[in-house]
Amino acid sequence: QQQVKQSPQSLIVQKGGISIINCAYENTAFDYFPWYQQFPGKGPALLIAIRPDVSEKKEGRFTISFNKSAKQFSLHIMDSQPGDSATYFCAALNSGGYQKVTFGTGTKLQVIP
Amino acid sequence: NAGVTQTPKFRVLKTGQSMTLLCAQDMNHEYMYWYRQDPGMGLRLIHYSVGEGTTAKGEVPDGYNVSRLKKQNFLLGLESAAPSQTSVYFCASSYQDSATNEKLFFGSGTQLSVL
């Protein structure tokens, strides 16, 4: 059962543009929503995360927008750069559990010059 | 500081062969996990451990066994490999402390092909 749905599967953005990746979840027990970034040949690494008590979190060019009522959250990458080309995974978990993170299916982002 | 180290990085097996993937972490983390990554499927949890000597099943445990004899090591075993187990395997670890325990630290992966 896919509890976190992620779209699009792939995304091509021109340098300087905005990259937007969307996720939706079903389990209302989730209370922590991280995004992981994965470069080819590497393991995923935590990029940014949000809790449902805020609607937006920004770190540099990366912003998470969160809509609790719709059970949706999204990652926005402003001024996208070729170095941002990677696969991005949204995720969700109940932080009271044993860190059993549920991942989305991933979005492969390519930023072209 | 090595973080999470996985060995081997690549392996090719024939159907029915067995093997063990080793994960080692030097961050004194309580929790450790094994995931598999398949195209279009994201990362799926195979087994996890919340401490030395303890293991539990994740989302896709069939065909795999694990052991956590030492806190720093988490082993994933395939007793009789099948082509459906062709995948990239990632080990991860995390703290137990509630203030910092949401972050997973991943190894660089093991690419396994079963012919």
HADDOCK unambig.tbl for C-alpha pairs under 7 A between the chains (distance, minus, plus):
assign (segid A and resid 41 and name CA) (segid B and resid 108 and name CA) 6.78 0.50 0.50
assign (segid A and resid 42 and name CA) (segid B and resid 108 and name CA) 4.64 0.50 0.50
assign (segid A and resid 42 and name CA) (segid B and resid 109 and name CA) 6.82 0.50 0.50
assign (segid A and resid 43 and name CA) (segid B and resid 90 and name CA) 6.98 0.50 0.50
assign (segid A and resid 43 and name CA) (segid B and resid 106 and name CA) 5.35 0.50 0.50
assign (segid A and resid 43 and name CA) (segid B and resid 107 and name CA) 5.51 0.50 0.50
assign (segid A and resid 43 and name CA) (segid B and resid 108 and name CA) 4.44 0.50 0.50
assign (segid A and resid 43 and name CA) (segid B and resid 109 and name CA) 6.12 0.50 0.50
assign (segid A and resid 44 and name CA) (segid B and resid 106 and name CA) 6.16 0.50 0.50
assign (segid A and resid 45 and name CA) (segid B and resid 105 and name CA) 6.80 0.50 0.50
assign (segid A and resid 45 and name CA) (segid B and resid 106 and name CA) 6.82 0.50 0.50
assign (segid A and resid 46 and name CA) (segid B and resid 103 and name CA) 6.75 0.50 0.50
assign (segid A and resid 95 and name CA) (segid B and resid 102 and name CA) 6.66 0.50 0.50
assign (segid A and resid 99 and name CA) (segid B and resid 102 and name CA) 6.59 0.50 0.50
assign (segid A and resid 103 and name CA) (segid B and resid 42 and name CA) 6.25 0.50 0.50
assign (segid A and resid 103 and name CA) (segid B and resid 43 and name CA) 5.90 0.50 0.50
assign (segid A and resid 104 and name CA) (segid B and resid 42 and name CA) 5.77 0.50 0.50
assign (segid A and resid 105 and name CA) (segid B and resid 40 and name CA) 5.56 0.50 0.50
assign (segid A and resid 105 and name CA) (segid B and resid 41 and name CA) 4.99 0.50 0.50
assign (segid A and resid 105 and name CA) (segid B and resid 42 and name CA) 3.76 0.50 0.50
assign (segid A and resid 106 and name CA) (segid B and resid 42 and name CA) 5.63 0.50 0.50
